[in-house]
Amino acid sequence: MLEVHRYREHTISFRIQRSSTTLYRRARGTIQYTEGGMFWTFTMSGAVDTFTTEAEAKVSFLQQAQKWVDDRLGS
């Protein structure tokens, strides 16, 4: 299921997937943001095959995406 979150006026959307071979979870998604009057989409993936629960993968991906926004667009 696609999850969508707003952070500092930007949209973070992602899915949590479970690996069929290892039973670990990973997150993949996009950050949609506006910079310099232009609309941009950045694709990112979280740590691969690291998390045993969906909640761990979700928290980690959101933290990583929020840090990317802060680093890219300033705190």
Predicted model as a PDB file, atoms N, CA, C, CB and O in Angstrom, pLDDT in the B-factor column:
MODEL        1                                                                  
ATOM      1  N   MET A   1       0.845  -1.177   0.000  1.00 84.00           N  
ATOM      2  CA  MET A   1       0.000   0.000   0.000  1.00 84.00           C  
ATOM      3  C   MET A   1       0.890   1.240   0.000  1.00 84.00           C  
ATOM      4  CB  MET A   1      -0.961  -0.002   1.220  1.00 84.00           C  
ATOM      5  O   MET A   1       1.869   1.303   0.744  1.00 84.00           O  
ATOM      6  N   LEU A   2       0.560   2.203  -0.814  1.00 92.00           N  
ATOM      7  CA  LEU A   2       1.305   3.451  -0.904  1.00 92.00           C  
ATOM      8  C   LEU A   2       0.939   4.360   0.273  1.00 92.00           C  
ATOM      9  CB  LEU A   2       1.023   4.160  -2.254  1.00 92.00           C  
ATOM     10  O   LEU A   2      -0.236   4.627   0.525  1.00 92.00           O  
ATOM     11  N   GLU A   3       1.956   4.822   0.978  1.00 94.00           N  
ATOM     12  CA  GLU A   3       1.739   5.775   2.069  1.00 94.00           C  
ATOM     13  C   GLU A   3       2.222   7.139   1.613  1.00 94.00           C  
ATOM     14  CB  GLU A   3       2.474   5.329   3.375  1.00 94.00           C  
ATOM     15  O   GLU A   3       3.240   7.248   0.930  1.00 94.00           O  
ATOM     16  N   VAL A   4       1.494   8.175   1.989  1.00 96.00           N  
ATOM     17  CA  VAL A   4       1.847   9.535   1.608  1.00 96.00           C  
ATOM     18  C   VAL A   4       1.913  10.390   2.866  1.00 96.00           C  
ATOM     19  CB  VAL A   4       0.824  10.119   0.587  1.00 96.00           C  
ATOM     20  O   VAL A   4       0.996  10.384   3.687  1.00 96.00           O  
ATOM     21  N   HIS A   5       3.013  11.125   3.003  1.00 96.00           N  
ATOM     22  CA  HIS A   5       3.217  12.012   4.150  1.00 96.00           C  
ATOM     23  C   HIS A   5       3.647  13.378   3.636  1.00 96.00           C  
ATOM     24  CB  HIS A   5       4.279  11.429   5.139  1.00 96.00           C  
ATOM     25  O   HIS A   5       4.306  13.485   2.602  1.00 96.00           O  
ATOM     26  N   ARG A   6       3.272  14.409   4.360  1.00 96.00           N  
ATOM     27  CA  ARG A   6       3.707  15.765   4.043  1.00 96.00           C  
ATOM     28  C   ARG A   6       4.784  16.156   5.053  1.00 96.00           C  
ATOM     29  CB  ARG A   6       2.502  16.779   4.069  1.00 96.00           C  
ATOM     30  O   ARG A   6       4.666  15.881   6.247  1.00 96.00           O  
ATOM     31  N   TYR A   7       5.831  16.801   4.554  1.00 95.00           N  
ATOM     32  CA  TYR A   7       6.904  17.283   5.417  1.00 95.00           C  
ATOM     33  C   TYR A   7       7.429  18.594   4.835  1.00 95.00           C  
ATOM     34  CB  TYR A   7       8.052  16.220   5.550  1.00 95.00           C  
ATOM     35  O   TYR A   7       7.937  18.619   3.714  1.00 95.00           O  
ATOM     36  N   ARG A   8       7.309  19.671   5.589  1.00 92.00           N  
ATOM     37  CA  ARG A   8       7.783  20.994   5.177  1.00 92.00           C  
ATOM     38  C   ARG A   8       7.273  21.368   3.778  1.00 92.00           C  
ATOM     39  CB  ARG A   8       9.315  21.034   5.202  1.00 92.00           C  
ATOM     40  O   ARG A   8       8.031  21.835   2.929  1.00 92.00           O  
ATOM     41  N   GLU A   9       5.985  21.153   3.565  1.00 89.00           N  
ATOM     42  CA  GLU A   9       5.334  21.512   2.292  1.00 89.00           C  
ATOM     43  C   GLU A   9       5.733  20.604   1.128  1.00 89.00           C  
ATOM     44  CB  GLU A   9       5.665  22.944   1.937  1.00 89.00           C  
ATOM     45  O   GLU A   9       5.455  20.934  -0.024  1.00 89.00           O  
ATOM     46  N   HIS A  10       6.374  19.474   1.402  1.00 93.00           N  
ATOM     47  CA  HIS A  10       6.786  18.543   0.360  1.00 93.00           C  
ATOM     48  C   HIS A  10       6.095  17.207   0.595  1.00 93.00           C  
ATOM     49  CB  HIS A  10       8.332  18.374   0.337  1.00 93.00           C  
ATOM     50  O   HIS A  10       5.666  16.911   1.711  1.00 93.00           O  
ATOM     51  N   THR A  11       5.988  16.409  -0.445  1.00 96.00           N  
ATOM     52  CA  THR A  11       5.283  15.134  -0.361  1.00 96.00           C  
ATOM     53  C   THR A  11       6.270  13.975  -0.399  1.00 96.00           C  
ATOM     54  CB  THR A  11       4.263  15.003  -1.503  1.00 96.00           C  
ATOM     55  O   THR A  11       7.095  13.867  -1.306  1.00 96.00           O  
ATOM     56  N   ILE A  12       6.167  13.117   0.604  1.00 96.00           N  
ATOM     57  CA  ILE A  12       6.968  11.897   0.674  1.00 96.00           C  
ATOM     58  C   ILE A  12       5.994  10.730   0.510  1.00 96.00           C  
ATOM     59  CB  ILE A  12       7.787  11.799   2.040  1.00 96.00           C  
ATOM     60  O   ILE A  12       5.083  10.556   1.320  1.00 96.00           O  
ATOM     61  N   SER A  13       6.191   9.939  -0.531  1.00 96.00           N  
ATOM     62  CA  SER A  13       5.331   8.767  -0.725  1.00 96.00           C  
ATOM     63  C   SER A  13       6.221   7.529  -0.854  1.00 96.00           C  
ATOM     64  CB  SER A  13       4.415   8.935  -1.993  1.00 96.00           C  
ATOM     65  O   SER A  13       7.300   7.582  -1.443  1.00 96.00           O  
ATOM     66  N   PHE A  14       5.753   6.428  -0.298  1.00 95.00           N  
ATOM     67  CA  PHE A  14       6.579   5.219  -0.302  1.00 95.00           C  
ATOM     68  C   PHE A  14       5.751   3.969  -0.089  1.00 95.00           C  
ATOM     69  CB  PHE A  14       7.648   5.309   0.764  1.00 95.00           C  
ATOM     70  O   PHE A  14       4.595   4.019   0.330  1.00 95.00           O  
ATOM     71  N   ARG A  15       6.377   2.857  -0.389  1.00 93.00           N  
ATOM     72  CA  ARG A  15       5.804   1.526  -0.151  1.00 93.00           C  
ATOM     73  C   ARG A  15       6.810   0.709   0.651  1.00 93.00           C  
ATOM     74  CB  ARG A  15       5.445   0.804  -1.503  1.00 93.00           C  
ATOM     75  O   ARG A  15       8.023   0.841   0.484  1.00 93.00           O  
ATOM     76  N   ILE A  16       6.287  -0.121   1.507  1.00 92.00           N  
ATOM     77  CA  ILE A  16       7.105  -1.084   2.230  1.00 92.00           C  
ATOM     78  C   ILE A  16       6.913  -2.425   1.530  1.00 92.00           C  
ATOM     79  CB  ILE A  16       6.716  -1.158   3.767  1.00 92.00           C  
ATOM     80  O   ILE A  16       5.784  -2.867   1.312  1.00 92.00           O  
ATOM     81  N   GLN A  17       8.019  -3.062   1.183  1.00 89.00           N  
ATOM     82  CA  GLN A  17       7.950  -4.368   0.522  1.00 89.00           C  
ATOM     83  C   GLN A  17       8.675  -5.406   1.359  1.00 89.00           C  
ATOM     84  CB  GLN A  17       8.557  -4.302  -0.900  1.00 89.00           C  
ATOM     85  O   GLN A  17       9.664  -5.111   2.030  1.00 89.00           O  
ATOM     86  N   ARG A  18       8.169  -6.609   1.307  1.00 88.00           N  
ATOM     87  CA  ARG A  18       8.811  -7.717   2.017  1.00 88.00           C  
ATOM     88  C   ARG A  18       9.533  -8.585   1.007  1.00 88.00           C  
ATOM     89  CB  ARG A  18       7.774  -8.554   2.823  1.00 88.00           C  
ATOM     90  O   ARG A  18       8.958  -8.989  -0.004  1.00 88.00           O  
ATOM     91  N   SER A  19      10.791  -8.868   1.285  1.00 84.00           N  
ATOM     92  CA  SER A  19      11.584  -9.720   0.401  1.00 84.00           C  
ATOM     93  C   SER A  19      11.061 -11.145   0.475  1.00 84.00           C  
ATOM     94  CB  SER A  19      13.089  -9.668   0.777  1.00 84.00           C  
ATOM     95  O   SER A  19      10.824 -11.679   1.559  1.00 84.00           O  
ATOM     96  N   SER A  20      10.887 -11.740  -0.671  1.00 83.00           N  
ATOM     97  CA  SER A  20      10.359 -13.113  -0.692  1.00 83.00           C  
ATOM     98  C   SER A  20      11.409 -14.142  -0.282  1.00 83.00           C  
ATOM     99  CB  SER A  20       9.831 -13.451  -2.083  1.00 83.00           C  
ATOM    100  O   SER A  20      11.063 -15.258   0.105  1.00 83.00           O  
ATOM    101  N   THR A  21      12.679 -13.777  -0.362  1.00 86.00           N  
ATOM    102  CA  THR A  21      13.735 -14.745  -0.033  1.00 86.00           C  
ATOM    103  C   THR A  21      14.237 -14.617   1.397  1.00 86.00           C  
ATOM    104  CB  THR A  21      14.893 -14.580  -0.981  1.00 86.00           C  
ATOM    105  O   THR A  21      14.633 -15.615   2.000  1.00 86.00           O  
ATOM    106  N   THR A  22      14.229 -13.404   1.952  1.00 83.00           N  
ATOM    107  CA  THR A  22      14.800 -13.219   3.291  1.00 83.00           C  
ATOM    108  C   THR A  22      13.767 -12.891   4.361  1.00 83.00           C  
ATOM    109  CB  THR A  22      15.823 -12.129   3.252  1.00 83.00           C  
ATOM    110  O   THR A  22      14.059 -12.971   5.554  1.00 83.00           O  
ATOM    111  N   LEU A  23      12.562 -12.523   3.938  1.00 84.00           N  
ATOM    112  CA  LEU A  23      11.477 -12.131   4.836  1.00 84.00           C  
ATOM    113  C   LEU A  23      11.745 -10.800   5.557  1.00 84.00           C  
ATOM    114  CB  LEU A  23      11.247 -13.225   5.859  1.00 84.00           C  
ATOM    115  O   LEU A  23      10.991 -10.424   6.455  1.00 84.00           O  
ATOM    116  N   TYR A  24      12.803 -10.092   5.173  1.00 90.00           N  
ATOM    117  CA  TYR A  24      13.038  -8.753   5.696  1.00 90.00           C  
ATOM    118  C   TYR A  24      12.256  -7.746   4.862  1.00 90.00           C  
ATOM    119  CB  TYR A  24      14.553  -8.412   5.696  1.00 90.00           C  
ATOM    120  O   TYR A  24      11.738  -8.075   3.795  1.00 90.00           O  
ATOM    121  N   ARG A  25      12.177  -6.515   5.363  1.00 90.00           N  
ATOM    122  CA  ARG A  25      11.422  -5.477   4.665  1.00 90.00           C  
ATOM    123  C   ARG A  25      12.323  -4.353   4.198  1.00 90.00           C  
ATOM    124  CB  ARG A  25      10.331  -4.923   5.561  1.00 90.00           C  
ATOM    125  O   ARG A  25      13.385  -4.105   4.770  1.00 90.00           O  
ATOM    126  N   ARG A  26      11.877  -3.667   3.134  1.00 86.00           N  
ATOM    127  CA  ARG A  26      12.586  -2.509   2.598  1.00 86.00           C  
ATOM    128  C   ARG A  26      11.540  -1.473   2.172  1.00 86.00           C  
ATOM    129  CB  ARG A  26      13.518  -2.914   1.391  1.00 86.00           C  
ATOM    130  O   ARG A  26      10.379  -1.805   1.934  1.00 86.00           O  
ATOM    131  N   ALA A  27      11.970  -0.234   2.083  1.00 89.00           N  
ATOM    132  CA  ALA A  27      11.078   0.841   1.659  1.00 89.00           C  
ATOM    133  C   ALA A  27      11.646   1.508   0.416  1.00 89.00           C  
ATOM    134  CB  ALA A  27      10.878   1.878   2.794  1.00 89.00           C  
ATOM    135  O   ALA A  27      12.858   1.672   0.279  1.00 89.00           O  
ATOM    136  N   ARG A  28      10.756   1.888  -0.482  1.00 91.00           N  
ATOM    137  CA  ARG A  28      11.124   2.629  -1.690  1.00 91.00           C  
ATOM    138  C   ARG A  28      10.067   3.699  -1.905  1.00 91.00           C  
ATOM    139  CB  ARG A  28      11.245   1.681  -2.946  1.00 91.00           C  
ATOM    140  O   ARG A  28       8.879   3.480  -1.667  1.00 91.00           O  
ATOM    141  N   GLY A  29      10.521   4.865  -2.362  1.00 94.00           N  
ATOM    142  CA  GLY A  29       9.543   5.917  -2.573  1.00 94.00           C  
ATOM    143  C   GLY A  29      10.119   7.135  -3.257  1.00 94.00           C  
ATOM    144  O   GLY A  29      11.225   7.106  -3.797  1.00 94.00           O  
ATOM    145  N   THR A  30       9.340   8.212  -3.223  1.00 96.00           N  
ATOM    146  CA  THR A  30       9.741   9.463  -3.859  1.00 96.00           C  
ATOM    147  C   THR A  30       9.516  10.634  -2.924  1.00 96.00           C  
ATOM    148  CB  THR A  30       8.973   9.676  -5.164  1.00 96.00           C  
ATOM    149  O   THR A  30       8.697  10.590  -2.006  1.00 96.00           O  
ATOM    150  N   ILE A  31      10.280  11.685  -3.195  1.00 95.00           N  
ATOM    151  CA  ILE A  31      10.077  12.969  -2.537  1.00 95.00           C  
ATOM    152  C   ILE A  31       9.746  13.947  -3.657  1.00 95.00           C  
ATOM    153  CB  ILE A  31      11.353  13.430  -1.691  1.00 95.00           C  
ATOM    154  O   ILE A  31      10.523  14.106  -4.598  1.00 95.00           O  
ATOM    155  N   GLN A  32       8.609  14.591  -3.556  1.00 95.00           N  
ATOM    156  CA  GLN A  32       8.223  15.605  -4.534  1.00 95.00           C  
ATOM    157  C   GLN A  32       8.368  16.955  -3.854  1.00 95.00           C  
ATOM    158  CB  GLN A  32       6.754  15.382  -5.067  1.00 95.00           C  
ATOM    159  O   GLN A  32       7.795  17.188  -2.790  1.00 95.00           O  
ATOM    160  N   TYR A  33       9.137  17.843  -4.472  1.00 91.00           N  
ATOM    161  CA  TYR A  33       9.407  19.131  -3.848  1.00 91.00           C  
ATOM    162  C   TYR A  33       9.499  20.231  -4.902  1.00 91.00           C  
ATOM    163  CB  TYR A  33      10.701  19.069  -3.028  1.00 91.00           C  
ATOM    164  O   TYR A  33       9.659  19.967  -6.093  1.00 91.00           O  
ATOM    165  N   THR A  34       9.392  21.465  -4.429  1.00 86.00           N  
ATOM    166  CA  THR A  34       9.504  22.630  -5.296  1.00 86.00           C  
ATOM    167  C   THR A  34      10.761  23.386  -4.902  1.00 86.00           C  
ATOM    168  CB  THR A  34       8.238  23.544  -5.196  1.00 86.00           C  
ATOM    169  O   THR A  34      11.003  23.658  -3.726  1.00 86.00           O  
ATOM    170  N   GLU A  35      11.556  23.718  -5.910  1.00 83.00           N  
ATOM    171  CA  GLU A  35      12.782  24.476  -5.668  1.00 83.00           C  
ATOM    172  C   GLU A  35      13.012  25.376  -6.875  1.00 83.00           C  
ATOM    173  CB  GLU A  35      14.015  23.525  -5.420  1.00 83.00           C  
ATOM    174  O   GLU A  35      13.004  24.915  -8.016  1.00 83.00           O  
ATOM    175  N   GLY A  36      13.214  26.653  -6.613  1.00 85.00           N  
ATOM    176  CA  GLY A  36      13.469  27.593  -7.697  1.00 85.00           C  
ATOM    177  C   GLY A  36      12.322  27.707  -8.681  1.00 85.00           C  
ATOM    178  O   GLY A  36      12.543  27.919  -9.873  1.00 85.00           O  
ATOM    179  N   GLY A  37      11.093  27.567  -8.191  1.00 87.00           N  
ATOM    180  CA  GLY A  37       9.928  27.673  -9.051  1.00 87.00           C  
ATOM    181  C   GLY A  37       9.686  26.449  -9.917  1.00 87.00           C  
ATOM    182  O   GLY A  37       8.784  26.453 -10.755  1.00 87.00           O  
ATOM    183  N   MET A  38      10.479  25.402  -9.726  1.00 91.00           N  
ATOM    184  CA  MET A  38      10.330  24.167 -10.512  1.00 91.00           C  
ATOM    185  C   MET A  38       9.858  23.039  -9.593  1.00 91.00           C  
ATOM    186  CB  MET A  38      11.678  23.778 -11.213  1.00 91.00           C  
ATOM    187  O   MET A  38      10.162  23.026  -8.400  1.00 91.00           O  
ATOM    188  N   PHE A  39       9.121  22.108 -10.158  1.00 92.00           N  
ATOM    189  CA  PHE A  39       8.633  20.944  -9.438  1.00 92.00           C  
ATOM    190  C   PHE A  39       9.565  19.773  -9.725  1.00 92.00           C  
ATOM    191  CB  PHE A  39       7.165  20.606  -9.839  1.00 92.00           C  
ATOM    192  O   PHE A  39       9.833  19.472 -10.888  1.00 92.00           O  
ATOM    193  N   TRP A  40      10.061  19.108  -8.686  1.00 93.00           N  
ATOM    194  CA  TRP A  40      11.039  18.034  -8.835  1.00 93.00           C  
ATOM    195  C   TRP A  40      10.543  16.766  -8.137  1.00 93.00           C  
ATOM    196  CB  TRP A  40      12.409  18.463  -8.264  1.00 93.00           C  
ATOM    197  O   TRP A  40       9.768  16.828  -7.183  1.00 93.00           O  
ATOM    198  N   THR A  41      11.002  15.627  -8.628  1.00 95.00           N  
ATOM    199  CA  THR A  41      10.739  14.344  -7.982  1.00 95.00           C  
ATOM    200  C   THR A  41      12.070  13.624  -7.806  1.00 95.00           C  
ATOM    201  CB  THR A  41       9.731  13.476  -8.815  1.00 95.00           C  
ATOM    202  O   THR A  41      12.822  13.445  -8.764  1.00 95.00           O  
ATOM    203  N   PHE A  42      12.352  13.217  -6.580  1.00 93.00           N  
ATOM    204  CA  PHE A  42      13.575  12.493  -6.258  1.00 93.00           C  
ATOM    205  C   PHE A  42      13.176  11.099  -5.792  1.00 93.00           C  
ATOM    206  CB  PHE A  42      14.422  13.242  -5.167  1.00 93.00           C  
ATOM    207  O   PHE A  42      12.349  10.957  -4.891  1.00 93.00           O  
ATOM    208  N   THR A  43      13.755  10.080  -6.396  1.00 93.00           N  
ATOM    209  CA  THR A  43      13.462   8.689  -6.032  1.00 93.00           C  
ATOM    210  C   THR A  43      14.525   8.181  -5.080  1.00 93.00           C  
ATOM    211  CB  THR A  43      13.384   7.786  -7.289  1.00 93.00           C  
ATOM    212  O   THR A  43      15.719   8.369  -5.310  1.00 93.00           O  
ATOM    213  N   MET A  44      14.087   7.538  -4.016  1.00 92.00           N  
ATOM    214  CA  MET A  44      15.057   6.993  -3.066  1.00 92.00           C  
ATOM    215  C   MET A  44      14.579   5.650  -2.547  1.00 92.00           C  
ATOM    216  CB  MET A  44      15.287   7.968  -1.896  1.00 92.00           C  
ATOM    217  O   MET A  44      13.392   5.329  -2.597  1.00 92.00           O  
ATOM    218  N   SER A  45      15.529   4.873  -2.048  1.00 83.00           N  
ATOM    219  CA  SER A  45      15.191   3.607  -1.410  1.00 83.00           C  
ATOM    220  C   SER A  45      15.845   3.571  -0.040  1.00 83.00           C  
ATOM    221  CB  SER A  45      15.642   2.395  -2.277  1.00 83.00           C  
ATOM    222  O   SER A  45      16.920   4.131   0.176  1.00 83.00           O  
ATOM    223  N   GLY A  46      15.178   2.907   0.863  1.00 70.00           N  
ATOM    224  CA  GLY A  46      15.718   2.779   2.209  1.00 70.00           C  
ATOM    225  C   GLY A  46      16.705   1.633   2.272  1.00 70.00           C  
ATOM    226  O   GLY A  46      17.047   1.032   1.253  1.00 70.00           O  
ATOM    227  N   ALA A  47      17.150   1.342   3.456  1.00 69.00           N  
ATOM    228  CA  ALA A  47      18.078   0.231   3.654  1.00 69.00           C  
ATOM    229  C   ALA A  47      17.435  -1.057   3.138  1.00 69.00           C  
ATOM    230  CB  ALA A  47      18.468   0.092   5.158  1.00 69.00           C  
ATOM    231  O   ALA A  47      16.244  -1.289   3.344  1.00 69.00           O  
ATOM    232  N   VAL A  48      18.216  -1.876   2.478  1.00 63.00           N  
ATOM    233  CA  VAL A  48      17.698  -3.089   1.852  1.00 63.00           C  
ATOM    234  C   VAL A  48      17.831  -4.277   2.802  1.00 63.00           C  
ATOM    235  CB  VAL A  48      18.438  -3.374   0.530  1.00 63.00           C  
ATOM    236  O   VAL A  48      18.888  -4.512   3.387  1.00 63.00           O  
ATOM    237  N   ASP A  49      16.732  -5.020   2.940  1.00 67.00           N  
ATOM    238  CA  ASP A  49      16.721  -6.259   3.720  1.00 67.00           C  
ATOM    239  C   ASP A  49      17.346  -6.096   5.107  1.00 67.00           C  
ATOM    240  CB  ASP A  49      17.453  -7.344   2.963  1.00 67.00           C  
ATOM    241  O   ASP A  49      18.213  -6.869   5.512  1.00 67.00           O  
ATOM    242  N   THR A  50      16.884  -5.078   5.815  1.00 79.00           N  
ATOM    243  CA  THR A  50      17.423  -4.788   7.131  1.00 79.00           C  
ATOM    244  C   THR A  50      16.377  -4.936   8.232  1.00 79.00           C  
ATOM    245  CB  THR A  50      17.995  -3.395   7.153  1.00 79.00           C  
ATOM    246  O   THR A  50      16.699  -5.361   9.341  1.00 79.00           O  
ATOM    247  N   PHE A  51      15.150  -4.593   7.936  1.00 88.00           N  
ATOM    248  CA  PHE A  51      14.129  -4.469   8.975  1.00 88.00           C  
ATOM    249  C   PHE A  51      13.230  -5.693   9.043  1.00 88.00           C  
ATOM    250  CB  PHE A  51      13.290  -3.233   8.734  1.00 88.00           C  
ATOM    251  O   PHE A  51      12.814  -6.238   8.021  1.00 88.00           O  
ATOM    252  N   THR A  52      12.941  -6.113  10.270  1.00 90.00           N  
ATOM    253  CA  THR A  52      12.096  -7.283  10.442  1.00 90.00           C  
ATOM    254  C   THR A  52      10.617  -6.917  10.521  1.00 90.00           C  
ATOM    255  CB  THR A  52      12.507  -8.036  11.685  1.00 90.00           C  
ATOM    256  O   THR A  52       9.760  -7.779  10.327  1.00 90.00           O  
ATOM    257  N   THR A  53      10.305  -5.656  10.803  1.00 90.00           N  
ATOM    258  CA  THR A  53       8.902  -5.241  10.865  1.00 90.00           C  
ATOM    259  C   THR A  53       8.647  -4.088   9.909  1.00 90.00           C  
ATOM    260  CB  THR A  53       8.516  -4.838  12.299  1.00 90.00           C  
ATOM    261  O   THR A  53       9.559  -3.341   9.551  1.00 90.00           O  
ATOM    262  N   GLU A  54       7.400  -3.958   9.507  1.00 90.00           N  
ATOM    263  CA  GLU A  54       6.990  -2.874   8.631  1.00 90.00           C  
ATOM    264  C   GLU A  54       7.166  -1.523   9.332  1.00 90.00           C  
ATOM    265  CB  GLU A  54       5.531  -3.065   8.188  1.00 90.00           C  
ATOM    266  O   GLU A  54       7.557  -0.539   8.703  1.00 90.00           O  
ATOM    267  N   ALA A  55       6.878  -1.479  10.627  1.00 91.00           N  
ATOM    268  CA  ALA A  55       7.009  -0.231  11.382  1.00 91.00           C  
ATOM    269  C   ALA A  55       8.458   0.271  11.398  1.00 91.00           C  
ATOM    270  CB  ALA A  55       6.509  -0.430  12.819  1.00 91.00           C  
ATOM    271  O   ALA A  55       8.697   1.469  11.247  1.00 91.00           O  
ATOM    272  N   GLU A  56       9.414  -0.627  11.578  1.00 91.00           N  
ATOM    273  CA  GLU A  56      10.837  -0.234  11.559  1.00 91.00           C  
ATOM    274  C   GLU A  56      11.229   0.350  10.209  1.00 91.00           C  
ATOM    275  CB  GLU A  56      11.735  -1.441  11.883  1.00 91.00           C  
ATOM    276  O   GLU A  56      11.910   1.374  10.140  1.00 91.00           O  
ATOM    277  N   ALA A  57      10.798  -0.305   9.139  1.00 90.00           N  
ATOM    278  CA  ALA A  57      11.123   0.175   7.792  1.00 90.00           C  
ATOM    279  C   ALA A  57      10.496   1.538   7.533  1.00 90.00           C  
ATOM    280  CB  ALA A  57      10.649  -0.832   6.732  1.00 90.00           C  
ATOM    281  O   ALA A  57      11.126   2.407   6.930  1.00 90.00           O  
ATOM    282  N   LYS A  58       9.268   1.731   7.982  1.00 91.00           N  
ATOM    283  CA  LYS A  58       8.554   2.997   7.787  1.00 91.00           C  
ATOM    284  C   LYS A  58       9.254   4.138   8.515  1.00 91.00           C  
ATOM    285  CB  LYS A  58       7.102   2.876   8.274  1.00 91.00           C  
ATOM    286  O   LYS A  58       9.514   5.187   7.925  1.00 91.00           O  
ATOM    287  N   VAL A  59       9.558   3.939   9.782  1.00 92.00           N  
ATOM    288  CA  VAL A  59      10.216   4.980  10.577  1.00 92.00           C  
ATOM    289  C   VAL A  59      11.573   5.337   9.978  1.00 92.00           C  
ATOM    290  CB  VAL A  59      10.384   4.522  12.039  1.00 92.00           C  
ATOM    291  O   VAL A  59      11.911   6.515   9.862  1.00 92.00           O  
ATOM    292  N   SER A  60      12.334   4.348   9.605  1.00 90.00           N  
ATOM    293  CA  SER A  60      13.655   4.581   9.035  1.00 90.00           C  
ATOM    294  C   SER A  60      13.563   5.355   7.716  1.00 90.00           C  
ATOM    295  CB  SER A  60      14.377   3.250   8.815  1.00 90.00           C  
ATOM    296  O   SER A  60      14.317   6.305   7.502  1.00 90.00           O  
ATOM    297  N   PHE A  61      12.649   4.955   6.837  1.00 91.00           N  
ATOM    298  CA  PHE A  61      12.516   5.631   5.544  1.00 91.00           C  
ATOM    299  C   PHE A  61      12.081   7.079   5.735  1.00 91.00           C  
ATOM    300  CB  PHE A  61      11.510   4.889   4.648  1.00 91.00           C  
ATOM    301  O   PHE A  61      12.627   7.977   5.095  1.00 91.00           O  
ATOM    302  N   LEU A  62      11.108   7.314   6.608  1.00 93.00           N  
ATOM    303  CA  LEU A  62      10.657   8.686   6.846  1.00 93.00           C  
ATOM    304  C   LEU A  62      11.782   9.554   7.416  1.00 93.00           C  
ATOM    305  CB  LEU A  62       9.457   8.689   7.800  1.00 93.00           C  
ATOM    306  O   LEU A  62      11.933  10.709   7.018  1.00 93.00           O  
ATOM    307  N   GLN A  63      12.563   9.010   8.337  1.00 93.00           N  
ATOM    308  CA  GLN A  63      13.695   9.767   8.881  1.00 93.00           C  
ATOM    309  C   GLN A  63      14.707  10.086   7.790  1.00 93.00           C  
ATOM    310  CB  GLN A  63      14.373   8.986  10.016  1.00 93.00           C  
ATOM    311  O   GLN A  63      15.218  11.204   7.727  1.00 93.00           O  
ATOM    312  N   GLN A  64      15.001   9.122   6.936  1.00 92.00           N  
ATOM    313  CA  GLN A  64      15.950   9.316   5.850  1.00 92.00           C  
ATOM    314  C   GLN A  64      15.424  10.363   4.865  1.00 92.00           C  
ATOM    315  CB  GLN A  64      16.224   7.983   5.126  1.00 92.00           C  
ATOM    316  O   GLN A  64      16.180  11.226   4.420  1.00 92.00           O  
ATOM    317  N   ALA A  65      14.143  10.293   4.524  1.00 93.00           N  
ATOM    318  CA  ALA A  65      13.551  11.244   3.583  1.00 93.00           C  
ATOM    319  C   ALA A  65      13.513  12.649   4.174  1.00 93.00           C  
ATOM    320  CB  ALA A  65      12.139  10.800   3.191  1.00 93.00           C  
ATOM    321  O   ALA A  65      13.803  13.618   3.473  1.00 93.00           O  
ATOM    322  N   GLN A  66      13.162  12.773   5.442  1.00 94.00           N  
ATOM    323  CA  GLN A  66      13.125  14.088   6.087  1.00 94.00           C  
ATOM    324  C   GLN A  66      14.522  14.683   6.186  1.00 94.00           C  
ATOM    325  CB  GLN A  66      12.497  13.986   7.484  1.00 94.00           C  
ATOM    326  O   GLN A  66      14.688  15.891   6.012  1.00 94.00           O  
ATOM    327  N   LYS A  67      15.514  13.873   6.458  1.00 93.00           N  
ATOM    328  CA  LYS A  67      16.895  14.360   6.499  1.00 93.00           C  
ATOM    329  C   LYS A  67      17.322  14.838   5.121  1.00 93.00           C  
ATOM    330  CB  LYS A  67      17.851  13.259   7.003  1.00 93.00           C  
ATOM    331  O   LYS A  67      18.002  15.857   5.000  1.00 93.00           O  
ATOM    332  N   TRP A  68      16.924  14.104   4.070  1.00 92.00           N  
ATOM    333  CA  TRP A  68      17.260  14.517   2.704  1.00 92.00           C  
ATOM    334  C   TRP A  68      16.648  15.888   2.403  1.00 92.00           C  
ATOM    335  CB  TRP A  68      16.763  13.464   1.675  1.00 92.00           C  
ATOM    336  O   TRP A  68      17.314  16.756   1.839  1.00 92.00           O  
ATOM    337  N   VAL A  69      15.387  16.079   2.779  1.00 93.00           N  
ATOM    338  CA  VAL A  69      14.724  17.380   2.557  1.00 93.00           C  
ATOM    339  C   VAL A  69      15.473  18.465   3.313  1.00 93.00           C  
ATOM    340  CB  VAL A  69      13.228  17.336   3.010  1.00 93.00           C  
ATOM    341  O   VAL A  69      15.757  19.523   2.753  1.00 93.00           O  
ATOM    342  N   ASP A  70      15.796  18.220   4.569  1.00 94.00           N  
ATOM    343  CA  ASP A  70      16.500  19.220   5.372  1.00 94.00           C  
ATOM    344  C   ASP A  70      17.867  19.554   4.776  1.00 94.00           C  
ATOM    345  CB  ASP A  70      16.665  18.722   6.810  1.00 94.00           C  
ATOM    346  O   ASP A  70      18.243  20.723   4.692  1.00 94.00           O  
ATOM    347  N   ASP A  71      18.606  18.530   4.366  1.00 93.00           N  
ATOM    348  CA  ASP A  71      19.944  18.756   3.783  1.00 93.00           C  
ATOM    349  C   ASP A  71      19.856  19.468   2.438  1.00 93.00           C  
ATOM    350  CB  ASP A  71      20.688  17.421   3.613  1.00 93.00           C  
ATOM    351  O   ASP A  71      20.649  20.368   2.158  1.00 93.00           O  
ATOM    352  N   ARG A  72      18.918  19.078   1.623  1.00 87.00           N  
ATOM    353  CA  ARG A  72      18.796  19.640   0.275  1.00 87.00           C  
ATOM    354  C   ARG A  72      18.247  21.069   0.295  1.00 87.00           C  
ATOM    355  CB  ARG A  72      17.894  18.754  -0.578  1.00 87.00           C  
ATOM    356  O   ARG A  72      18.738  21.939  -0.423  1.00 87.00           O  
ATOM    357  N   LEU A  73      17.243  21.297   1.109  1.00 80.00           N  
ATOM    358  CA  LEU A  73      16.532  22.568   1.077  1.00 80.00           C  
ATOM    359  C   LEU A  73      16.844  23.468   2.259  1.00 80.00           C  
ATOM    360  CB  LEU A  73      15.067  22.319   1.024  1.00 80.00           C  
ATOM    361  O   LEU A  73      16.291  24.562   2.374  1.00 80.00           O  
ATOM    362  N   GLY A  74      17.722  23.016   3.133  1.00 80.00           N  
ATOM    363  CA  GLY A  74      18.090  23.809   4.301  1.00 80.00           C  
ATOM    364  C   GLY A  74      17.177  23.533   5.474  1.00 80.00           C  
ATOM    365  O   GLY A  74      15.978  23.306   5.312  1.00 80.00           O  
ATOM    366  N   SER A  75      17.761  23.555   6.652  1.00 63.00           N  
ATOM    367  CA  SER A  75      16.994  23.240   7.865  1.00 63.00           C  
ATOM    368  C   SER A  75      16.023  24.325   8.238  1.00 63.00           C  
ATOM    369  CB  SER A  75      17.919  22.994   9.017  1.00 63.00           C  
ATOM    370  O   SER A  75      15.310  24.200   9.234  1.00 63.00           O  
TER     371      SER A  75                                                      
ENDMDL                                                                          
END                                                                             
